[in-house]
Amino acid sequence: MPVIQGRTRKEIRQSIGYNLGAMHIGTATGTNNNTTTIVDASLTTVIGGDGDHVGKWIVFTSGSNDGDIARVTEYDAAPTPTLTLVASAGVTVGTNTASGDTYELWDSDFPPTRIHDFINQAIMDVTGHAYDPVEDVSLHTDGHVLRFDAPSSISMIQDIYYRDSVEFTRLHTCGDTFDTNTVSYFGVEQDSEDKKQGNNSLKFTLNKDGDLSAGTFLYDTITSKDISKYDYIEFWVKCSTATSASNLKLHLDNGAITGTDDLESINIPALTADTWTFVRSKLSNPELDTAIVSVGLEQESDLNSSTKYFVWLDDISVVRNDSAHWTKVPRNIWKADRQENDIIFDDYLDGLAPYALLKIVGGDKPALLSADSTSNEIDDSYVIERATGLAFSASSGGPSNDPDARRQQAAFWLGLSQASKRKFPILTNVRTVT
């Protein structure tokens, strides 16, 4: 479902506080140069006498203590209203409070950490009914593989499409070796057995028995190509050992590859050992790429894996993303394996889209809010209403001990949240993978 508003946890918490009538937002008006007091002259307009705020909760919302939670242990109304604090369990107010620091003052019955939990309970209550919309284009067919790991960002799939056409230019088929320069202990050869497109891939051998330092690269000279109208580069890569992001780089330039000031330097993402990965990366300076004549592979940092490891490259191309035309994959030829978190295609896919980029349209489970700056991924009104109802319910006491009619308030707000929940789009004909 689409995100409505997308408020942060702080904004949602404050809306809940207003609904509860349990929160005051203040700003420190003086500095005591310590971590245990807040001076705020405006508190005289909230409640007057000494001790009236004892037991309440403070949430800092700006300054060096932003996000810290503390409890009020003393309140002196005169001569200047001053709150004395003790840090909440597990939280340290580590910096002296200062004039201009903003904060929330919560009634003792509504600890902010409990409000945070109610917010996340509200989100968990609709997990499976509401999703954060996601489109993923990380998978690519090759005419052989029919089972794919579902992308980590996808929990529910509505449709799968294949790219049946796109404007592209192939920079290197990887049918010729990178031989413009030579480097000891950095070899390259064609591999006709382990490949993704065409007759060969390129297999690089990096031998750490020699002096193979970080920043070492091999490159090849190609016929000059103007790729300024393209915006993405796409290629296949595999490594015999697991890598971290940017351990390996691909370079493009209008002259000799240097590894430092090339027109395009593409960081290869983290790779799983012995697993082909389709890489798709946005070009940094396409308007300058009018005469690309070299393509290179760099070992940016030492992988520290073993005395020798191998890297394969195949089918290095550039595409104009907006020119892509997508066709829906019939639903009867794919299914989701929730046990293995896989997407499985029928053999028919090999004839339909033997070598094509896939686009998965679906959604991810809404994220729980773990920090004040985290944005909500589902309807804000529902989360605010549900958490308000849960807070009233938790603080209502028994049926004979509810002078503030919090049980009635809880029923009212929980009823509103159910009405908001019924407005969520009904998910039909979808398949879950997690």
MITOR-537826 format. One record per residue: residue in one letter; z, x, y of N, C-alpha, C in turn. Coordinates in pm, whole numbers, padded with zeros to 5 digits, always signed. Last residue first. Example, Ala and Ser with C-alpha at 12.3 -4.5 7.8 and 13.67 -1.06 7.14 Angstrom:
<nodes>
S+00708+01285-00225+00714+01367-00106+00787+01290+00003/A+00780+01319-00569+00780+01230-00450+00780+01320-00330/
</nodes>
This chain:
<nodes>
T+00247+00834-01438+00386+00884-01447+00480+00767-01428/V+00019+00689-01434+00015+00813-01512+00152+00879-01521/T-00094+00351-01441+00003+00451-01403-00006+00572-01494/R-00361+00168-01315-00308+00237-01432-00213+00346-01383/V-00449-00166-01204-00418-00024-01181-00358+00035-01308/N-00496-00439-01173-00595-00356-01240-00575-00207-01209/T-00319-00488-00870-00387-00542-00987-00483-00438-01044/L-00048-00526-00674-00128-00422-00738-00189-00479-00867/I-00021-00709-00388-00007-00718-00534-00103-00616-00597/P+00132-00577-00096+00009-00609-00170+00036-00611-00321/F+00436-00731+00011+00367-00612-00038+00239-00655-00111/K+00569-00960+00065+00448-00935+00144+00374-00810+00099/R+00797-00952-00078+00693-01042-00127+00562-01026-00050/K+00955-00788+00080+00901-00733-00045+00787-00820-00098/S+01033-00963+00279+00943-00851+00313+00878-00794+00189/A+01201-01125+00126+01083-01184+00190+00983-01076+00227/Q+01394-00938+00059+01314-00998-00048+01188-01063+00008/S+01502-00889+00310+01432-00780+00241+01346-00834+00127/L+01620-01135+00369+01510-01087+00451+01430-00979+00378/G+01821-01128+00172+01718-01230+00167+01597-01192+00251/L+01975-00920+00265+01907-00902+00136+01798-01008+00118/W+02068-01042+00501+01979-00926+00510+01906-00899+00378/F+02221-01260+00393+02116-01281+00492+02017-01165+00492/A+02406-01136+00226+02309-01230+00168+02192-01252+00263/A+02547-00985+00418+02475-00917+00310+02369-01009+00252/Q+02659-01189+00571+02562-01099+00632+02480-01027+00526/Q+02831-01293+00379+02723-01376+00431+02615-01291+00497/R+02996-01073+00351+02921-01121+00234+02806-01211+00279/R+03114-01049+00595+03011-00951+00559+02933-00993+00436/A+03297-01190+00752+03187-01261+00684+03075-01165+00645/D+03518-01064+00839+03399-01049+00922+03276-01114+00859/P+03713-01108+00642+03727-01173+00773+03603-01164+00861/D+03748-01121+00348+03623-01090+00416+03622-01153+00555/N+03897-01186+00104+03935-01080+00200+03810-01032+00271/S+03816-01345-00095+03929-01393-00014+03970-01292+00092/P+03611-01201-00221+03578-01330-00157+03690-01384-00069/G+03671-00849-00129+03665-00962-00220+03637-01092-00146/G+03456-00640+00081+03580-00674+00015+03561-00792-00079/S+03228-00547+00212+03273-00684+00235+03409-00716+00178/S+03086-00313+00194+03205-00311+00279+03271-00448+00294/A+02864-00360+00038+02959-00258-00008+03089-00260+00071/S+02725-00550+00192+02781-00588+00063+02889-00490+00018/F+02641-00400+00413+02732-00513+00432+02801-00549+00302/A+02471-00221+00273+02587-00171+00347+02688-00281+00373/L+02274-00391+00170+02358-00314+00078+02484-00263+00147/G+02161-00486+00412+02227-00577+00320+02319-00505+00223/T+02056-00243+00510+02157-00316+00588+02233-00411+00497/A+01868-00185+00312+01982-00095+00328+02092-00162+00411/R+01689-00401+00355+01755-00383+00226+01879-00297+00240/E+01605-00360+00622+01672-00485+00582+01750-00467+00453/I+01488-00104+00607+01598-00131+00701+01676-00254+00657/V+01287-00146+00414+01392-00046+00391+01512-00073+00480/Y+01127-00348+00539+01192-00371+00411+01309-00275+00390/S+01042-00214+00771+01125-00334+00782+01199-00362+00652/D+00877-00006+00674+01005+00024+00738+01098-00097+00740/D+00703+00021+00374+00730-00065+00489+00870-00041+00545/I+00689+00376+00288+00665+00235+00261+00706+00154+00383/E+00756+00630+00360+00620+00609+00312+00591+00464+00273/N+00934+00786+00629+00928+00684+00527+00782+00655+00489/S+00970+01134+00689+00912+01004+00725+00907+00911+00604/T+01240+01346+00767+01150+01296+00664+01101+01156+00700/S+01432+01428+00943+01294+01435+00990+01194+01380+00889/D+01670+01413+00805+01649+01322+00917+01505+01319+00965/A+01606+01425+00450+01639+01488+00577+01608+01392+00690/S+01526+01281+00232+01629+01382+00212+01672+01452+00339/L+01415+00992+00104+01434+01058+00232+01553+01152+00224/L+01180+00985-00167+01313+00959-00113+01331+01041+00014/A+00839+00880-00158+00939+00987-00159+01074+00937-00106/P+00677+00654-00374+00730+00684-00241+00844+00785-00248/K+00440+00786-00601+00568+00718-00584+00623+00752-00445/D+00100+00768-00487+00214+00844-00536+00340+00760-00519/G-00219+00626-00579-00100+00643-00497+00005+00724-00566/G-00571+00634-00559-00451+00573-00615-00333+00593-00522/V-00866+00767-00656-00806+00682-00552-00687+00610-00615/I-01016+01067-00716-00921+00972-00770-00856+00898-00653/K-01329+01200-00758-01235+01152-00656-01147+01045-00718/L-01482+01490-00896-01422+01358-00914-01330+01326-00796/L-01794+01658-00895-01660+01646-00839-01611+01503-00860/A-01982+01728-01193-01961+01656-01068-01815+01659-01026/Y-02167+01733-01446-02119+01841-01358-02103+01781-01219/P-02212+01495-01584-02183+01617-01659-02129+01732-01574/A-02182+01194-01567-02148+01292-01462-02113+01425-01528/L-02299+01066-01791-02294+01003-01660-02275+01105-01548/G-02271+01226-02013-02405+01185-01974-02410+01127-01834/D-01998+01263-02015-02085+01381-02019-02228+01347-01982/L-01891+01006-02033-01885+01076-01904-01979+01195-01900/Y-01897+00931-02295-02004+00882-02209-02004+00953-02074/D-01666+01005-02420-01780+01097-02426-01894+01057-02332/D-01406+00897-02191-01490+00879-02308-01606+00979-02304/F-01124+01075-02058-01254+01009-02044-01322+00995-02180/I-00793+01065-01947-00882+01090-02060-01009+01008-02043/I-00542+01223-01772-00651+01128-01758-00754+01163-01865/D-00189+01263-01845-00329+01305-01848-00421+01188-01816/N+00083+01266-01919+00044+01271-01778-00100+01321-01764/E+00156+01219-02176+00115+01355-02145+00078+01374-01997/Q+00229+00949-02153+00314+01041-02227+00285+01186-02188/R+00022+00822-02023+00147+00842-01950+00239+00942-02020/D-00298+00859-01996-00200+00889-02101-00068+00921-02031/A-00539+00632-01889-00428+00719-01851-00332+00735-01968/K-00897+00632-01935-00764+00576-01952-00660+00679-01910/W-01244+00542-01909-01131+00631-01883-01000+00556-01901/I-01443+00360-01950-01463+00492-02011-01353+00590-01971/N-01401+00120-01824-01391+00119-01970-01411+00257-02032/R-01448+00153-01557-01308+00158-01602-01297+00165-01754/P-01707+00372-01449-01667+00246-01513-01528+00257-01575/V-01670+00541-01148-01673+00559-01294-01629+00427-01358/K-01862+00483-00857-01742+00453-00935-01766+00477-01085/T-01997+00743-00662-02023+00631-00752-01901+00609-00841/W-02058+00872-00339-01967+00856-00452-02004+00731-00531/H-02206+01131-00159-02222+00992-00204-02144+00977-00334/A-02144+01347+00116-02122+01311-00024-02144+01162-00047/S-02154+01432+00373-02281+01387+00314-02263+01337+00171/D-01916+01533+00455-01945+01395+00491-02076+01344+00432/N-01926+01806+00363-01838+01708+00302-01879+01564+00330/R-02158+02012+00266-02128+01933+00385-02054+01809+00338/V-02066+02312+00086-02112+02174+00093-02081+02115+00230/V-02139+02615-00093-02083+02549+00026-02144+02410+00035/S-02044+02789-00397-02133+02705-00316-02059+02657-00192/I-02040+02972-00680-01986+02974-00544-02086+02903-00452/D-02017+02988-00989-02078+02885-00904-02013+02876-00766/D-01722+03162-01092-01848+03097-01123-01885+02998-01013/L-01514+03431-01207-01568+03350-01098-01696+03284-01145/W-01220+03554-01364-01355+03501-01378-01391+03420-01254/V-01023+03840-01418-01052+03727-01329-01197+03685-01352/F-00769+04002-01610-00909+03964-01589-00917+03842-01496/Y-00561+04300-01628-00582+04156-01629-00726+04127-01588/K-00340+04551-01747-00477+04507-01725-00480+04354-01719/T-00074+04599-01771-00158+04714-01736-00301+04673-01705/S+00061+04312-01601+00050+04399-01717-00036+04517-01676/S+00151+04204-01345+00150+04128-01469+00152+04217-01593/N+00143+04244-01065+00255+04293-01146+00265+04220-01280/L-00046+04186-00876+00006+04076-00956+00123+04116-01044/D-00060+04298-00547-00045+04339-00686+00019+04226-00766/S-00278+04113-00331-00147+04170-00363-00139+04198-00511/E-00554+04075-00318-00477+04083-00194-00340+04146-00217/Q-00827+04169-00451-00690+04162-00499-00602+04184-00376/E-01121+03989-00361-01017+04086-00326-00889+04059-00403/L-01468+03957-00381-01340+03920-00440-01239+04029-00411/G-01740+03858-00158-01651+03954-00222-01525+03892-00277/V-02065+03848-00036-01960+03770-00099-01871+03867-00175/S-02296+03864+00239-02210+03929+00139-02100+03835+00093/V-02437+03739+00437-02513+03830+00351-02426+03896+00244/I-02481+03471+00650-02392+03527+00548-02475+03611+00451/A-02543+03377+00923-02620+03478+00849-02529+03547+00748/T-02380+03195+01046-02524+03172+01055-02607+03272+00974/D-02101+03115+01090-02156+03156+00961-02307+03133+00955/L-01981+03011+01308-02019+03153+01316-02096+03200+01192/E-01916+02755+01239-02012+02772+01347-02059+02916+01363/P-01713+02784+01045-01851+02756+01002-01954+02777+01113/N-01450+02915+01005-01537+02938+01121-01682+02906+01088/S-01318+02825+00771-01244+02846+00895-01334+02850+01017/L-01384+02570+00531-01425+02693+00599-01355+02703+00733/K-01155+02440+00296-01226+02419+00422-01260+02555+00484/S-01208+02456-00054-01133+02499+00064-01219+02482+00189/R-01154+02419-00385-01227+02355-00275-01148+02381-00148/V-01181+02528-00714-01122+02551-00581-01214+02490-00475/F-01093+02454-01033-01196+02430-00932-01132+02437-00795/T-00988+02677-01279-00948+02592-01167-01065+02577-01071/W-00924+02750-01618-01023+02737-01511-00972+02639-01405/T-00664+02941-01735-00706+02803-01707-00806+02803-01591/D-00509+03171-01782-00616+03133-01876-00661+02988-01858/A-00223+03068-01598-00288+03168-01682-00391+03105-01775/T-00284+02889-01301-00218+02892-01431-00295+02988-01521/L-00274+03006-00965-00350+02977-01087-00259+02980-01208/A-00253+02916-00624-00184+02961-00745-00261+02916-00869/P-00573+02950-00447-00440+02894-00474-00378+02953-00600/I-00718+03199-00250-00726+03130-00378-00587+03078-00413/N-00815+03189+00078-00701+03213-00009-00715+03131-00137/I-01099+03324+00211-01047+03204+00144-00934+03244+00051/S-01228+03420+00496-01139+03474+00394-01064+03357+00332/E-01516+03471+00683-01440+03374+00605-01357+03448+00501/L-01582+03705+00825-01598+03574+00888-01517+03466+00815/D-01339+03971+00798-01457+03900+00752-01462+03760+00815/D-01147+04167+00848-01203+04091+00961-01330+04018+00923/T-01056+04258+00591-00964+04241+00704-01019+04153+00816/G-01243+04305+00399-01115+04252+00354-01018+04225+00468/T-01500+04382+00443-01395+04478+00475-01259+04435+00423/I-01836+04357+00347-01701+04304+00331-01600+04414+00361/A-02097+04407+00585-02020+04456+00470-01882+04391+00467/G-02195+04097+00730-02215+04239+00710-02139+04282+00586/N-02117+03843+00749-02256+03869+00788-02288+04018+00785/D-01916+03730+00466-01937+03796+00595-02087+03813+00622/L-01644+03605+00272-01785+03591+00313-01801+03662+00447/H-01413+03645+00000-01456+03676+00136-01606+03652+00153/L-01131+03524-00169-01276+03532-00168-01321+03550-00022/K-00831+03662-00311-00906+03605-00199-01055+03620-00223/L-00515+03639-00477-00658+03670-00481-00725+03601-00362/N-00270+03560-00390-00278+03688-00463-00423+03736-00468/S-00277+03307-00275-00322+03420-00193-00312+03555-00263/A-00024+03174-00481-00124+03150-00378-00149+03277-00298/S+00018+03369-00782+00070+03291-00670-00042+03272-00569/T-00092+03344-01126-00091+03403-00993-00018+03312-00895/A-00086+03431-01471-00053+03337-01364-00048+03410-01230/T-00374+03593-01612-00230+03586-01588-00205+03488-01475/S-00643+03572-01621-00574+03586-01750-00422+03584-01737/C-00790+03321-01417-00724+03452-01428-00646+03456-01560/K-01075+03166-01268-00976+03173-01376-00916+03312-01378/V-01263+02944-01064-01193+03071-01082-01094+03058-01198/W-01545+02801-00896-01454+02804-01011-01389+02941-01020/F-01585+02662-00563-01615+02757-00670-01512+02742-00781/E-01679+02573-00235-01634+02529-00366-01673+02634-00470/I-01616+02527+00109-01665+02615+00004-01603+02569-00127/Y-01714+02305+00373-01626+02339+00260-01696+02439+00168/D-01905+02265+00572-01764+02275+00612-01667+02307+00498/Y-02229+02354+00704-02141+02317+00595-01995+02337+00637/K-02384+02458+00900-02373+02312+00897-02281+02263+00786/S-02388+02734+00862-02310+02681+00975-02298+02529+00973/I-02504+02900+00684-02421+02792+00628-02340+02724+00737/D-02779+03078+00626-02715+03009+00738-02637+02891+00681/K-02798+03374+00440-02792+03228+00437-02719+03176+00560/S-02970+03654+00311-02903+03591+00424-02913+03439+00419/T-02912+03731-00027-03011+03696+00075-02941+03618+00186/I-02619+03941-00073-02706+03829-00107-02811+03811+00003/T-02417+04188-00220-02506+04153-00110-02602+04044-00156/D-02079+04169-00328-02221+04170-00360-02299+04130-00235/Y-01770+04353-00382-01854+04251-00321-02000+04271-00358/L-01423+04402-00455-01563+04424-00491-01646+04316-00421/F-01118+04546-00322-01215+04439-00339-01348+04493-00390/T-00768+04586-00257-00890+04636-00319-00987+04522-00344/G-00525+04494-00169-00633+04502-00071-00763+04557-00126/A-00312+04704-00358-00334+04578-00290-00441+04596-00184/S-00474+04946-00579-00377+04903-00479-00409+04765-00425/L-00494+05109-00852-00557+04987-00801-00460+04920-00704/D-00514+05369-01000-00456+05348-00867-00526+05229-00802/G-00481+05260-01347-00532+05344-01239-00465+05310-01108/D-00363+05067-01490-00331+05205-01529-00379+05302-01422/K-00460+04825-01412-00349+04880-01333-00304+05017-01381/N-00770+04705-01383-00691+04792-01468-00583+04862-01386/L-00939+04422-01392-00854+04497-01299-00753+04574-01381/T-01252+04299-01440-01143+04366-01510-01067+04452-01410/F-01420+03994-01404-01370+04115-01339-01253+04169-01421/K-01699+03822-01491-01568+03860-01541-01530+03994-01479/L-01891+03549-01389-01858+03690-01366-01716+03716-01412/S-02084+03348-01621-01986+03363-01514-01970+03512-01489/N-02412+03224-01707-02305+03325-01707-02202+03293-01600/N-02590+03013-01690-02587+03093-01812-02470+03188-01822/G-02448+02717-01534-02552+02815-01557-02532+02893-01686/Q-02093+02697-01516-02223+02649-01472-02327+02758-01495/K-01873+02809-01648-01867+02669-01606-02003+02614-01568/K-01781+03024-01928-01850+02994-01802-01834+02846-01771/D-01778+03243-02164-01675+03170-02088-01730+03144-01949/E-02019+03363-02250-01942+03276-02340-01845+03187-02262/S-02132+03544-02083-02215+03430-02122-02141+03330-02210/D-02042+03723-01820-01980+03664-01939-02058+03538-01973/Q-02110+04037-01665-02145+03898-01690-02079+03851-01819/E-01855+04236-01504-01963+04218-01598-01994+04069-01610/V-01667+04487-01337-01724+04354-01337-01841+04349-01433/G-01358+04668-01260-01490+04651-01320-01538+04507-01313/F-01173+04880-01127-01203+04741-01088-01346+04715-01135/Y-01137+05147-01173-01042+05057-01236-01059+04910-01192/S-01297+05237-00871-01240+05279-01000-01136+05179-01046/V-01547+05043-00736-01406+05081-00724-01358+05120-00862/T-01846+05008-00545-01780+05034-00673-01639+05081-00646/N-02057+04765-00383-01963+04877-00381-01905+04894-00521/T-02244+04590-00486-02273+04661-00361-02179+04780-00344/D-02212+04434-00712-02238+04577-00732-02273+04651-00602/F-02126+04176-00895-02093+04227-00762-02106+04379-00769/T-02402+04059-01104-02271+04119-01079-02252+04155-00933/D-02546+03735-01136-02561+03877-01105-02425+03934-01070/G-02457+03484-01171-02543+03536-01277-02576+03682-01255/C-02324+03363-00974-02244+03448-01061-02323+03487-01186/T-02468+03239-00783-02461+03172-00913-02366+03241-01009/H-02378+03204-00454-02384+03301-00564-02371+03225-00695/L-02425+02990-00281-02421+03128-00229-02438+03230-00340/R-02602+02700-00264-02535+02789-00359-02543+02931-00305/T-02542+02439-00047-02616+02563-00067-02536+02651-00161/F-02571+02079-00017-02501+02203-00052-02599+02320-00052/E-02502+01741+00020-02578+01852+00074-02502+01982+00045/V-02465+01550-00278-02404+01610-00159-02497+01720-00110/S-02416+01300-00531-02502+01381-00447-02424+01434-00329/D-02218+01192-00685-02350+01202-00747-02450+01274-00659/R-01897+01234-00760-01989+01267-00651-02127+01286-00711/Y-01725+00960-00907-01785+01093-00920-01885+01112-00807/Y-01402+00798-00897-01542+00809-00855-01593+00948-00890/I-01162+00572-01012-01212+00709-01016-01360+00706-00982/D-00891+00362-00893-01030+00385-00931-01058+00535-00935/Q-00606+00362-00907-00682+00238-00891-00826+00255-00940/I-00329+00510-01054-00473+00522-01029-00534+00382-01017/M-00021+00658-00969-00092+00536-01003-00239+00554-00966/S+00055+00912-00905+00136+00840-01003+00066+00716-01053/I-00050+01223-00783-00093+01090-00827+00003+01033-00931/S+00005+01483-00730+00024+01388-00619-00007+01245-00660/S-00068+01630-00949+00075+01607-00927+00102+01504-00818/P-00344+01495-01133-00293+01570-01017-00148+01532-00990/A-00337+01499-01486-00337+01418-01365-00282+01501-01249/D-00542+01714-01669-00406+01692-01618-00415+01607-01492/F-00802+01566-01861-00759+01639-01742-00611+01612-01714/R-01040+01565-02110-00899+01539-02082-00855+01628-01966/L-01293+01660-02138-01278+01515-02121-01133+01474-02094/V-01514+01926-02092-01375+01882-02086-01370+01732-02058/H-01803+01934-02072-01730+01962-02197-01590+01902-02196/G-01914+01897-01827-01996+01863-01943-01927+01886-02076/D-01740+01937-01624-01824+02052-01660-01912+02024-01782/T-01588+01782-01331-01636+01781-01469-01723+01904-01495/H-01298+01840-01144-01444+01856-01150-01485+01858-01297/L-01032+01758-00915-01087+01768-01051-01239+01769-01048/S-00944+01714-00659-00918+01846-00716-00982+01865-00854/V-00927+01505-00473-01058+01557-00514-01044+01697-00575/D-00747+01207-00417-00744+01343-00468-00884+01384-00513/E-00573+01000-00201-00704+01032-00257-00703+01178-00296/V-00302+00771-00187-00347+00908-00207-00492+00907-00253/P-00039+00572-00046-00182+00589-00080-00223+00736-00085/D+00259+00527-00207+00203+00596-00092+00056+00626-00123/Y+00332+00202-00342+00293+00342-00356+00246+00396-00222/A+00534-00045-00495+00473+00009-00373+00446+00157-00393/H+00625-00092-00746+00563-00204-00675+00491-00158-00549/G+00718+00150-00823+00642+00074-00922+00575-00048-00863/T+00996+00117-00625+00912+00212-00696+00848+00142-00816/V+01174-00048-00504+01034-00093-00505+00941+00010-00569/D+01420+00078-00532+01407-00060-00579+01262-00106-00586/M+01395+00320-00402+01388+00319-00548+01367+00178-00603/I+01434+00232-00138+01305+00288-00178+01289+00284-00330/A+01701+00151-00152+01597+00054-00114+01459+00103-00156/Q+01825+00392-00212+01828+00283-00310+01720+00180-00280/N+01780+00527+00029+01707+00571-00091+01713+00467-00203/I+01952+00375+00190+01811+00388+00225+01730+00428+00101/F+02195+00423+00062+02140+00288+00061+01992+00289+00098/D+02229+00694+00123+02211+00654-00017+02152+00513-00026/H+02263+00681+00398+02149+00756+00343+02122+00714+00198/I+02503+00540+00404+02383+00477+00459+02258+00546+00405/R+02668+00738+00303+02649+00616+00225+02524+00541+00273/T+02660+00919+00509+02606+00961+00380+02583+00840+00289/P+02789+00773+00716+02644+00797+00721+02584+00841+00588/P+03022+00518+00630+02992+00662+00633+02841+00686+00631/F+03147+00262+00747+03007+00289+00717+02976+00440+00728/D+03405+00224+00831+03363+00153+00709+03222+00190+00664/S+03431+00356+01074+03484+00421+00954+03438+00354+00825/D+03133+00350+01273+03260+00293+01230+03302+00351+01096/W+02981+00642+01418+02978+00532+01322+03119+00483+01290/L+02803+00779+01665+02943+00753+01631+02947+00627+01546/E+02560+01032+01693+02589+00894+01658+02736+00884+01620/Y+02455+01249+01963+02524+01222+01837+02531+01071+01816/T+02327+01532+02146+02332+01389+02115+02395+01368+01979/D+02422+01771+02385+02412+01740+02242+02420+01589+02221/G+02487+01789+02652+02350+01751+02618+02329+01727+02470/S+02712+02056+02617+02666+01946+02700+02519+01918+02669/A+02783+02146+02274+02745+02178+02412+02704+02051+02486/T+02978+02290+02009+02911+02176+02072+02887+02207+02219/N+02917+02590+01834+02992+02522+01939+02912+02405+01994/T+02825+02553+01493+02797+02605+01626+02875+02524+01729/G+02878+02436+01247+02885+02581+01258+02867+02638+01396/V+03020+02224+01068+02976+02222+01207+02988+02365+01254/T+02929+02196+00735+02994+02281+00834+02934+02258+00970/V+02993+02003+00448+02914+02022+00570+02993+02105+00668/G+03160+01947+00240+03036+02013+00209+02948+02040+00329/A+03303+01674+00403+03303+01758+00283+03165+01815+00258/S+03270+01702+00762+03265+01626+00638+03259+01722+00520/A+03489+01872+00988+03361+01863+00919+03374+01781+00793/V+03664+01697+01231+03676+01783+01114+03547+01763+01035/L+03715+01672+01589+03639+01654+01466+03690+01742+01354/T+03804+01481+01869+03835+01598+01788+03783+01573+01647/L+03655+01373+02166+03668+01349+02023+03701+01481+01955/T+03758+01279+02484+03730+01391+02396+03756+01351+02252/P+03727+01175+02817+03720+01133+02676+03675+01247+02586/T+03949+01336+03032+03808+01322+02995+03800+01284+02849/P+04227+01315+03034+04154+01278+03157+04003+01264+03133/A+04191+01030+02811+04207+01086+02945+04255+01231+02933/A+04157+00971+02544+04077+00898+02641+04084+00958+02781/D+04124+01150+02258+04200+01149+02383+04113+01085+02490/Y+04138+01119+01918+04062+01081+02036+04155+01073+02156/E+04100+01281+01601+04182+01253+01719+04090+01212+01833/T+03921+01303+01399+04063+01308+01362+04154+01278+01480/V+03612+01200+01288+03699+01207+01405+03844+01202+01360/R+03405+01402+01083+03494+01286+01097+03585+01308+01217/A+03051+01488+01065+03193+01521+01078+03273+01392+01095/I+02742+01629+00974+02827+01510+00974+02973+01553+00978/D+02437+01765+01107+02572+01782+01054+02652+01653+01070/G+02200+01715+01243+02210+01674+01104+02348+01688+01043/D+02237+01985+01461+02154+01869+01427+02162+01839+01277/N+02373+02187+01580+02440+02118+01469+02362+01995+01422/S+02220+02271+01793+02232+02360+01678+02298+02295+01558/G+02054+01965+01905+02128+02090+01920+02138+02168+01791/S+02098+01634+01765+02024+01735+01839+02110+01861+01846/T+02263+01467+01628+02120+01438+01623+02037+01530+01712/F+02549+01452+01424+02479+01522+01532+02329+01499+01517/V+02748+01190+01352+02627+01255+01303+02561+01320+01424/I+03082+01110+01285+02990+01168+01382+02869+01223+01306/W+03290+00831+01216+03202+00937+01169+03108+00980+01281/K+03643+00748+01261+03499+00724+01268+03421+00849+01230/G+03903+00829+01267+03851+00782+01139+03703+00753+01142/V+03965+00729+01599+04009+00808+01485+03959+00745+01355/H+03913+00589+01826+03798+00631+01746+03835+00713+01623/D+04158+00536+01951+04076+00424+01908+03959+00464+01819/G+04320+00738+02051+04323+00712+01907+04231+00604+01859/D+04371+00592+02369+04384+00708+02281+04388+00663+02135/G+04144+00317+02462+04270+00386+02442+04265+00507+02352/G+03863+00201+02501+03942+00276+02596+04053+00364+02547/I+03523+00206+02414+03659+00162+02380+03753+00253+02457/V+03297+00235+02593+03289+00185+02456+03422+00125+02414/T+03331+00353+02832+03267+00220+02835+03258+00159+02696/T+03431+00599+02774+03523+00506+02840+03464+00365+02844/L+03222+00750+02680+03302+00679+02581+03402+00584+02645/S+03102+00900+02876+03054+00763+02858+03137+00684+02758/A+03197+01160+02862+03258+01069+02960+03217+00925+02938/D+03263+01352+02603+03162+01254+02642+03225+01150+02733/V+03300+01636+02412+03340+01577+02539+03229+01483+02584/I+03403+01710+02092+03290+01663+02173+03347+01597+02298/T+03536+01980+01891+03548+01871+01987+03414+01836+02051/T+03499+02198+01722+03587+02089+01677+03602+01975+01778/T+03382+02432+01791+03311+02350+01693+03389+02226+01654/N+03369+02518+02144+03427+02523+02010+03350+02428+01920/N+03319+02485+02423+03302+02615+02357+03376+02624+02225/N+03313+02246+02543+03446+02300+02518+03442+02435+02448/T+03118+02088+02784+03120+02192+02683+03262+02247+02669/G+03009+01745+02842+03081+01868+02876+03081+01964+02760/T+02882+01529+02749+02870+01554+02892+02945+01679+02936/A+02691+01436+02467+02801+01516+02520+02777+01546+02668/T+02594+01109+02417+02549+01242+02457+02667+01317+02518/G+02568+00853+02157+02624+00919+02274+02562+01055+02300/I+02545+00543+02012+02474+00668+02036+02526+00729+02165/H+02740+00375+01775+02721+00404+01917+02650+00538+01928/M+02749+00129+01521+02710+00262+01566+02696+00266+01718/A+02770-00122+01408+02870-00022+01369+02842+00116+01426/G+02610-00340+01371+02701-00339+01486+02807-00233+01473/L+02420-00344+01178+02559-00354+01134+02656-00372+01251/N+02193-00302+01333+02207-00427+01257+02352-00450+01214/Y+02246-00041+01425+02243-00153+01520+02259-00286+01450/G+02226+00096+01179+02351+00098+01255+02358-00014+01357/I+01959+00056+01120+02060-00003+01032+02194-00011+01105/S+01848+00212+01323+01818+00068+01318+01921-00004+01231/Q+01946+00462+01243+01992+00405+01369+01962+00255+01375/R+01806+00499+01002+01953+00494+01001+02005+00428+01130/I+01541+00513+01099+01581+00404+01010+01733+00388+01010/E+01556+00750+01246+01521+00625+01314+01562+00504+01230/K+01623+00933+01040+01710+00916+01157+01682+00783+01225/R+01401+00916+00872+01532+00871+00824+01627+00847+00940/T+01119+00791+01069+01198+00896+01004+01330+00838+00954/R+00867+00540+01002+00981+00595+01076+01049+00705+00997/G+00614+00415+00947+00647+00548+00899+00757+00613+00979/Q+00433+00184+01015+00517+00258+01109+00548+00399+01062/I+00349+00128+00697+00367+00055+00822+00473+00127+00903/V+00106+00253+00479+00234+00280+00543+00240+00203+00674/P-00052+00038+00237-00054+00120+00357+00085+00140+00415/M+00000+00084-00118+00000+00000+00000+00000+00088+00123/
</nodes>
